[in-house]
Amino acid sequence: MLLSDEEEWGKIHRNSRTKYKNLIKEISPIDLTELMKSTLKENEKQLQKQINFWQRKFRLGK
């Protein structure tokens, strides 16, 4: 439940979150860090376009 629900993570004390995240790292057979980094790198241009779009939209709305 905690893994799939960000709202639940927010309800847990910071120390408990750290403890649970460390436990997940220990029991997880796959380190997704490099995969996540490469995925972000592959999508960097598209993500930057989206960030720029939303920044312009909020600046115009002011």
mmCIF file as gemmi writes it, N, C-alpha and C atoms, coordinates in Angstrom:
data_model
loop_
_atom_site.group_PDB
_atom_site.id
_atom_site.type_symbol
_atom_site.label_atom_id
_atom_site.label_alt_id
_atom_site.label_comp_id
_atom_site.label_asym_id
_atom_site.label_entity_id
_atom_site.label_seq_id
_atom_site.pdbx_PDB_ins_code
_atom_site.Cartn_x
_atom_site.Cartn_y
_atom_site.Cartn_z
_atom_site.occupancy
_atom_site.B_iso_or_equiv
_atom_site.pdbx_formal_charge
_atom_site.auth_seq_id
_atom_site.auth_asym_id
_atom_site.pdbx_PDB_model_num
ATOM 1 N N . MET Axp A 1 ? 0.818 -1.188 0 1 0 ? 1 A 1
ATOM 2 C CA . MET Axp A 1 ? 0 0 0 1 0 ? 1 A 1
ATOM 3 C C . MET Axp A 1 ? 0.866 1.257 0 1 0 ? 1 A 1
ATOM 4 N N . LEU Axp A 2 ? 1.871 1.294 0.824 1 0 ? 2 A 1
ATOM 5 C CA . LEU Axp A 2 ? 2.727 2.478 0.888 1 0 ? 2 A 1
ATOM 6 C C . LEU Axp A 2 ? 3.464 2.724 -0.419 1 0 ? 2 A 1
ATOM 7 N N . LEU Axp A 3 ? 3.855 1.656 -1.088 1 0 ? 3 A 1
ATOM 8 C CA . LEU Axp A 3 ? 4.622 1.815 -2.312 1 0 ? 3 A 1
ATOM 9 C C . LEU Axp A 3 ? 3.832 2.508 -3.407 1 0 ? 3 A 1
ATOM 10 N N . SER Axp A 4 ? 2.542 2.31 -3.436 1 0 ? 4 A 1
ATOM 11 C CA . SER Axp A 4 ? 1.738 2.835 -4.533 1 0 ? 4 A 1
ATOM 12 C C . SER Axp A 4 ? 0.939 4.084 -4.174 1 0 ? 4 A 1
ATOM 13 N N . ASP Axp A 5 ? 0.986 4.526 -2.946 1 0 ? 5 A 1
ATOM 14 C CA . ASP Axp A 5 ? 0.157 5.651 -2.525 1 0 ? 5 A 1
ATOM 15 C C . ASP Axp A 5 ? 1.001 6.737 -1.866 1 0 ? 5 A 1
ATOM 16 N N . GLU Axp A 6 ? 1.295 7.788 -2.65 1 0 ? 6 A 1
ATOM 17 C CA . GLU Axp A 6 ? 2.125 8.883 -2.138 1 0 ? 6 A 1
ATOM 18 C C . GLU Axp A 6 ? 1.472 9.574 -0.946 1 0 ? 6 A 1
ATOM 19 N N . GLU Axp A 7 ? 0.166 9.632 -0.953 1 0 ? 7 A 1
ATOM 20 C CA . GLU Axp A 7 ? -0.544 10.298 0.139 1 0 ? 7 A 1
ATOM 21 C C . GLU Axp A 7 ? -0.282 9.592 1.469 1 0 ? 7 A 1
ATOM 22 N N . GLU Axp A 8 ? -0.221 8.271 1.421 1 0 ? 8 A 1
ATOM 23 C CA . GLU Axp A 8 ? 0.064 7.506 2.638 1 0 ? 8 A 1
ATOM 24 C C . GLU Axp A 8 ? 1.483 7.77 3.13 1 0 ? 8 A 1
ATOM 25 N N . TRP Axp A 9 ? 2.431 7.895 2.197 1 0 ? 9 A 1
ATOM 26 C CA . TRP Axp A 9 ? 3.812 8.206 2.591 1 0 ? 9 A 1
ATOM 27 C C . TRP Axp A 9 ? 3.854 9.519 3.361 1 0 ? 9 A 1
ATOM 28 N N . GLY Axp A 10 ? 3.045 10.489 2.93 1 0 ? 10 A 1
ATOM 29 C CA . GLY Axp A 10 ? 3.029 11.788 3.582 1 0 ? 10 A 1
ATOM 30 C C . GLY Axp A 10 ? 2.507 11.753 5.008 1 0 ? 10 A 1
ATOM 31 N N . LYS Axp A 11 ? 1.722 10.744 5.329 1 0 ? 11 A 1
ATOM 32 C CA . LYS Axp A 11 ? 1.152 10.635 6.674 1 0 ? 11 A 1
ATOM 33 C C . LYS Axp A 11 ? 2.124 10.012 7.67 1 0 ? 11 A 1
ATOM 34 N N . ILE Axp A 12 ? 3.185 9.41 7.16 1 0 ? 12 A 1
ATOM 35 C CA . ILE Axp A 12 ? 4.131 8.702 8.021 1 0 ? 12 A 1
ATOM 36 C C . ILE Axp A 12 ? 5.232 9.655 8.476 1 0 ? 12 A 1
ATOM 37 N N . HIS Axp A 13 ? 5.663 9.52 9.702 1 0 ? 13 A 1
ATOM 38 C CA . HIS Axp A 13 ? 6.738 10.348 10.246 1 0 ? 13 A 1
ATOM 39 C C . HIS Axp A 13 ? 8.009 10.18 9.41 1 0 ? 13 A 1
ATOM 40 N N . ARG Axp A 14 ? 8.771 11.233 9.294 1 0 ? 14 A 1
ATOM 41 C CA . ARG Axp A 14 ? 9.989 11.247 8.478 1 0 ? 14 A 1
ATOM 42 C C . ARG Axp A 14 ? 10.939 10.102 8.825 1 0 ? 14 A 1
ATOM 43 N N . ASN Axp A 15 ? 11.147 9.861 10.104 1 0 ? 15 A 1
ATOM 44 C CA . ASN Axp A 15 ? 12.053 8.775 10.508 1 0 ? 15 A 1
ATOM 45 C C . ASN Axp A 15 ? 11.541 7.413 10.052 1 0 ? 15 A 1
ATOM 46 N N . SER Axp A 16 ? 10.237 7.22 10.127 1 0 ? 16 A 1
ATOM 47 C CA . SER Axp A 16 ? 9.651 5.954 9.673 1 0 ? 16 A 1
ATOM 48 C C . SER Axp A 16 ? 9.796 5.805 8.166 1 0 ? 16 A 1
ATOM 49 N N . ARG Axp A 17 ? 9.589 6.897 7.424 1 0 ? 17 A 1
ATOM 50 C CA . ARG Axp A 17 ? 9.755 6.841 5.963 1 0 ? 17 A 1
ATOM 51 C C . ARG Axp A 17 ? 11.163 6.406 5.611 1 0 ? 17 A 1
ATOM 52 N N . THR Axp A 18 ? 12.148 6.993 6.289 1 0 ? 18 A 1
ATOM 53 C CA . THR Axp A 18 ? 13.543 6.634 6.036 1 0 ? 18 A 1
ATOM 54 C C . THR Axp A 18 ? 13.781 5.165 6.336 1 0 ? 18 A 1
ATOM 55 N N . LYS Axp A 19 ? 13.251 4.701 7.441 1 0 ? 19 A 1
ATOM 56 C CA . LYS Axp A 19 ? 13.412 3.295 7.821 1 0 ? 19 A 1
ATOM 57 C C . LYS Axp A 19 ? 12.805 2.38 6.761 1 0 ? 19 A 1
ATOM 58 N N . TYR Axp A 20 ? 11.589 2.681 6.319 1 0 ? 20 A 1
ATOM 59 C CA . TYR Axp A 20 ? 10.912 1.847 5.326 1 0 ? 20 A 1
ATOM 60 C C . TYR Axp A 20 ? 11.625 1.885 3.975 1 0 ? 20 A 1
ATOM 61 N N . LYS Axp A 21 ? 12.081 3.064 3.582 1 0 ? 21 A 1
ATOM 62 C CA . LYS Axp A 21 ? 12.805 3.164 2.307 1 0 ? 21 A 1
ATOM 63 C C . LYS Axp A 21 ? 14.085 2.345 2.343 1 0 ? 21 A 1
ATOM 64 N N . ASN Axp A 22 ? 14.787 2.388 3.459 1 0 ? 22 A 1
ATOM 65 C CA . ASN Axp A 22 ? 16.009 1.588 3.592 1 0 ? 22 A 1
ATOM 66 C C . ASN Axp A 22 ? 15.699 0.098 3.55 1 0 ? 22 A 1
ATOM 67 N N . LEU Axp A 23 ? 14.608 -0.307 4.179 1 0 ? 23 A 1
ATOM 68 C CA . LEU Axp A 23 ? 14.202 -1.718 4.128 1 0 ? 23 A 1
ATOM 69 C C . LEU Axp A 23 ? 13.883 -2.141 2.695 1 0 ? 23 A 1
ATOM 70 N N . ILE Axp A 24 ? 13.194 -1.289 1.974 1 0 ? 24 A 1
ATOM 71 C CA . ILE Axp A 24 ? 12.858 -1.593 0.582 1 0 ? 24 A 1
ATOM 72 C C . ILE Axp A 24 ? 14.131 -1.743 -0.241 1 0 ? 24 A 1
ATOM 73 N N . LYS Axp A 25 ? 15.092 -0.855 -0.027 1 0 ? 25 A 1
ATOM 74 C CA . LYS Axp A 25 ? 16.367 -0.954 -0.748 1 0 ? 25 A 1
ATOM 75 C C . LYS Axp A 25 ? 17.065 -2.273 -0.45 1 0 ? 25 A 1
ATOM 76 N N . GLU Axp A 26 ? 17.028 -2.688 0.801 1 0 ? 26 A 1
ATOM 77 C CA . GLU Axp A 26 ? 17.705 -3.923 1.203 1 0 ? 26 A 1
ATOM 78 C C . GLU Axp A 26 ? 17.075 -5.163 0.585 1 0 ? 26 A 1
ATOM 79 N N . ILE Axp A 27 ? 15.756 -5.187 0.492 1 0 ? 27 A 1
ATOM 80 C CA . ILE Axp A 27 ? 15.093 -6.395 0.003 1 0 ? 27 A 1
ATOM 81 C C . ILE Axp A 27 ? 14.865 -6.382 -1.506 1 0 ? 27 A 1
ATOM 82 N N . SER Axp A 28 ? 15.022 -5.238 -2.132 1 0 ? 28 A 1
ATOM 83 C CA . SER Axp A 28 ? 14.791 -5.15 -3.572 1 0 ? 28 A 1
ATOM 84 C C . SER Axp A 28 ? 15.965 -5.752 -4.333 1 0 ? 28 A 1
ATOM 85 N N . PRO Axp A 29 ? 15.693 -6.71 -5.217 1 0 ? 29 A 1
ATOM 86 C CA . PRO Axp A 29 ? 16.772 -7.349 -5.974 1 0 ? 29 A 1
ATOM 87 C C . PRO Axp A 29 ? 17.298 -6.482 -7.116 1 0 ? 29 A 1
ATOM 88 N N . ILE Axp A 30 ? 16.566 -5.432 -7.455 1 0 ? 30 A 1
ATOM 89 C CA . ILE Axp A 30 ? 16.934 -4.61 -8.602 1 0 ? 30 A 1
ATOM 90 C C . ILE Axp A 30 ? 17.145 -3.172 -8.145 1 0 ? 30 A 1
ATOM 91 N N . ASP Axp A 31 ? 18.299 -2.609 -8.517 1 0 ? 31 A 1
ATOM 92 C CA . ASP Axp A 31 ? 18.559 -1.198 -8.238 1 0 ? 31 A 1
ATOM 93 C C . ASP Axp A 31 ? 18.095 -0.405 -9.455 1 0 ? 31 A 1
ATOM 94 N N . LEU Axp A 32 ? 17.068 0.378 -9.28 1 0 ? 32 A 1
ATOM 95 C CA . LEU Axp A 32 ? 16.477 1.104 -10.397 1 0 ? 32 A 1
ATOM 96 C C . LEU Axp A 32 ? 17.093 2.48 -10.619 1 0 ? 32 A 1
ATOM 97 N N . THR Axp A 33 ? 18.075 2.846 -9.818 1 0 ? 33 A 1
ATOM 98 C CA . THR Axp A 33 ? 18.657 4.182 -9.907 1 0 ? 33 A 1
ATOM 99 C C . THR Axp A 33 ? 19.189 4.475 -11.301 1 0 ? 33 A 1
ATOM 100 N N . GLU Axp A 34 ? 20.017 3.587 -11.828 1 0 ? 34 A 1
ATOM 101 C CA . GLU Axp A 34 ? 20.61 3.828 -13.149 1 0 ? 34 A 1
ATOM 102 C C . GLU Axp A 34 ? 19.551 3.82 -14.245 1 0 ? 34 A 1
ATOM 103 N N . LEU Axp A 35 ? 18.579 2.936 -14.132 1 0 ? 35 A 1
ATOM 104 C CA . LEU Axp A 35 ? 17.494 2.9 -15.111 1 0 ? 35 A 1
ATOM 105 C C . LEU Axp A 35 ? 16.712 4.21 -15.086 1 0 ? 35 A 1
ATOM 106 N N . MET Axp A 36 ? 16.437 4.718 -13.901 1 0 ? 36 A 1
ATOM 107 C CA . MET Axp A 36 ? 15.705 5.978 -13.786 1 0 ? 36 A 1
ATOM 108 C C . MET Axp A 36 ? 16.519 7.139 -14.348 1 0 ? 36 A 1
ATOM 109 N N . LYS Axp A 37 ? 17.817 7.153 -14.068 1 0 ? 37 A 1
ATOM 110 C CA . LYS Axp A 37 ? 18.683 8.213 -14.593 1 0 ? 37 A 1
ATOM 111 C C . LYS Axp A 37 ? 18.706 8.194 -16.113 1 0 ? 37 A 1
ATOM 112 N N . SER Axp A 38 ? 18.855 7.004 -16.689 1 0 ? 38 A 1
ATOM 113 C CA . SER Axp A 38 ? 18.916 6.909 -18.15 1 0 ? 38 A 1
ATOM 114 C C . SER Axp A 38 ? 17.576 7.284 -18.781 1 0 ? 38 A 1
ATOM 115 N N . THR Axp A 39 ? 16.484 6.907 -18.139 1 0 ? 39 A 1
ATOM 116 C CA . THR Axp A 39 ? 15.161 7.263 -18.653 1 0 ? 39 A 1
ATOM 117 C C . THR Axp A 39 ? 14.963 8.772 -18.624 1 0 ? 39 A 1
ATOM 118 N N . LEU Axp A 40 ? 15.366 9.41 -17.545 1 0 ? 40 A 1
ATOM 119 C CA . LEU Axp A 40 ? 15.273 10.871 -17.47 1 0 ? 40 A 1
ATOM 120 C C . LEU Axp A 40 ? 16.133 11.531 -18.537 1 0 ? 40 A 1
ATOM 121 N N . LYS Axp A 41 ? 17.337 11.007 -18.736 1 0 ? 41 A 1
ATOM 122 C CA . LYS Axp A 41 ? 18.239 11.567 -19.74 1 0 ? 41 A 1
ATOM 123 C C . LYS Axp A 41 ? 17.628 11.45 -21.136 1 0 ? 41 A 1
ATOM 124 N N . GLU Axp A 42 ? 17.025 10.296 -21.423 1 0 ? 42 A 1
ATOM 125 C CA . GLU Axp A 42 ? 16.394 10.08 -22.727 1 0 ? 42 A 1
ATOM 126 C C . GLU Axp A 42 ? 15.23 11.034 -22.96 1 0 ? 42 A 1
ATOM 127 N N . ASN Axp A 43 ? 14.543 11.408 -21.91 1 0 ? 43 A 1
ATOM 128 C CA . ASN Axp A 43 ? 13.356 12.261 -22.022 1 0 ? 43 A 1
ATOM 129 C C . ASN Axp A 43 ? 13.622 13.708 -21.634 1 0 ? 43 A 1
ATOM 130 N N . GLU Axp A 44 ? 14.878 14.06 -21.481 1 0 ? 44 A 1
ATOM 131 C CA . GLU Axp A 44 ? 15.24 15.386 -20.978 1 0 ? 44 A 1
ATOM 132 C C . GLU Axp A 44 ? 14.662 16.518 -21.822 1 0 ? 44 A 1
ATOM 133 N N . LYS Axp A 45 ? 14.783 16.433 -23.14 1 0 ? 45 A 1
ATOM 134 C CA . LYS Axp A 45 ? 14.299 17.522 -23.999 1 0 ? 45 A 1
ATOM 135 C C . LYS Axp A 45 ? 12.787 17.693 -23.887 1 0 ? 45 A 1
ATOM 136 N N . GLN Axp A 46 ? 12.063 16.581 -23.912 1 0 ? 46 A 1
ATOM 137 C CA . GLN Axp A 46 ? 10.607 16.653 -23.804 1 0 ? 46 A 1
ATOM 138 C C . GLN Axp A 46 ? 10.182 17.192 -22.44 1 0 ? 46 A 1
ATOM 139 N N . LEU Axp A 47 ? 10.845 16.749 -21.395 1 0 ? 47 A 1
ATOM 140 C CA . LEU Axp A 47 ? 10.531 17.242 -20.053 1 0 ? 47 A 1
ATOM 141 C C . LEU Axp A 47 ? 10.815 18.733 -19.931 1 0 ? 47 A 1
ATOM 142 N N . GLN Axp A 48 ? 11.916 19.185 -20.521 1 0 ? 48 A 1
ATOM 143 C CA . GLN Axp A 48 ? 12.253 20.605 -20.47 1 0 ? 48 A 1
ATOM 144 C C . GLN Axp A 48 ? 11.217 21.435 -21.217 1 0 ? 48 A 1
ATOM 145 N N . LYS Axp A 49 ? 10.729 20.932 -22.344 1 0 ? 49 A 1
ATOM 146 C CA . LYS Axp A 49 ? 9.675 21.631 -23.083 1 0 ? 49 A 1
ATOM 147 C C . LYS Axp A 49 ? 8.421 21.776 -22.226 1 0 ? 49 A 1
ATOM 148 N N . GLN Axp A 50 ? 8.071 20.709 -21.53 1 0 ? 50 A 1
ATOM 149 C CA . GLN Axp A 50 ? 6.886 20.757 -20.676 1 0 ? 50 A 1
ATOM 150 C C . GLN Axp A 50 ? 7.072 21.733 -19.521 1 0 ? 50 A 1
ATOM 151 N N . ILE Axp A 51 ? 8.245 21.747 -18.925 1 0 ? 51 A 1
ATOM 152 C CA . ILE Axp A 51 ? 8.536 22.691 -17.835 1 0 ? 51 A 1
ATOM 153 C C . ILE Axp A 51 ? 8.431 24.119 -18.346 1 0 ? 51 A 1
ATOM 154 N N . ASN Axp A 52 ? 9.032 24.387 -19.501 1 0 ? 52 A 1
ATOM 155 C CA . ASN Axp A 52 ? 8.982 25.73 -20.076 1 0 ? 52 A 1
ATOM 156 C C . ASN Axp A 52 ? 7.547 26.156 -20.364 1 0 ? 52 A 1
ATOM 157 N N . PHE Axp A 53 ? 6.758 25.231 -20.913 1 0 ? 53 A 1
ATOM 158 C CA . PHE Axp A 53 ? 5.354 25.528 -21.205 1 0 ? 53 A 1
ATOM 159 C C . PHE Axp A 53 ? 4.616 25.959 -19.94 1 0 ? 53 A 1
ATOM 160 N N . TRP Axp A 54 ? 4.746 25.181 -18.875 1 0 ? 54 A 1
ATOM 161 C CA . TRP Axp A 54 ? 4.015 25.486 -17.642 1 0 ? 54 A 1
ATOM 162 C C . TRP Axp A 54 ? 4.537 26.751 -16.972 1 0 ? 54 A 1
ATOM 163 N N . GLN Axp A 55 ? 5.828 27.007 -17.09 1 0 ? 55 A 1
ATOM 164 C CA . GLN Axp A 55 ? 6.364 28.247 -16.521 1 0 ? 55 A 1
ATOM 165 C C . GLN Axp A 55 ? 5.793 29.453 -17.255 1 0 ? 55 A 1
ATOM 166 N N . ARG Axp A 56 ? 5.74 29.381 -18.591 1 0 ? 56 A 1
ATOM 167 C CA . ARG Axp A 56 ? 5.165 30.486 -19.37 1 0 ? 56 A 1
ATOM 168 C C . ARG Axp A 56 ? 3.694 30.671 -19.026 1 0 ? 56 A 1
ATOM 169 N N . LYS Axp A 57 ? 2.979 29.579 -18.925 1 0 ? 57 A 1
ATOM 170 C CA . LYS Axp A 57 ? 1.545 29.647 -18.643 1 0 ? 57 A 1
ATOM 171 C C . LYS Axp A 57 ? 1.287 30.335 -17.301 1 0 ? 57 A 1
ATOM 172 N N . PHE Axp A 58 ? 2.077 30.007 -16.291 1 0 ? 58 A 1
ATOM 173 C CA . PHE Axp A 58 ? 1.862 30.614 -14.978 1 0 ? 58 A 1
ATOM 174 C C . PHE Axp A 58 ? 2.332 32.065 -14.948 1 0 ? 58 A 1
ATOM 175 N N . ARG Axp A 59 ? 3.344 32.401 -15.724 1 0 ? 59 A 1
ATOM 176 C CA . ARG Axp A 59 ? 3.788 33.802 -15.783 1 0 ? 59 A 1
ATOM 177 C C . ARG Axp A 59 ? 2.73 34.665 -16.452 1 0 ? 59 A 1
ATOM 178 N N . LEU Axp A 60 ? 2.101 34.135 -17.51 1 0 ? 60 A 1
ATOM 179 C CA . LEU Axp A 60 ? 1.074 34.895 -18.216 1 0 ? 60 A 1
ATOM 180 C C . LEU Axp A 60 ? -0.175 35.078 -17.367 1 0 ? 60 A 1
ATOM 181 N N . GLY Axp A 61 ? -0.449 34.133 -16.511 1 0 ? 61 A 1
ATOM 182 C CA . GLY Axp A 61 ? -1.64 34.186 -15.671 1 0 ? 61 A 1
ATOM 183 C C . GLY Axp A 61 ? -1.553 35.196 -14.546 1 0 ? 61 A 1
ATOM 184 N N . LYS Axp A 62 ? -0.36 35.7 -14.273 1 0 ? 62 A 1
ATOM 185 C CA . LYS Axp A 62 ? -0.188 36.644 -13.154 1 0 ? 62 A 1
ATOM 186 C C . LYS Axp A 62 ? -0.638 38.029 -13.512 1 0 ? 62 A 1
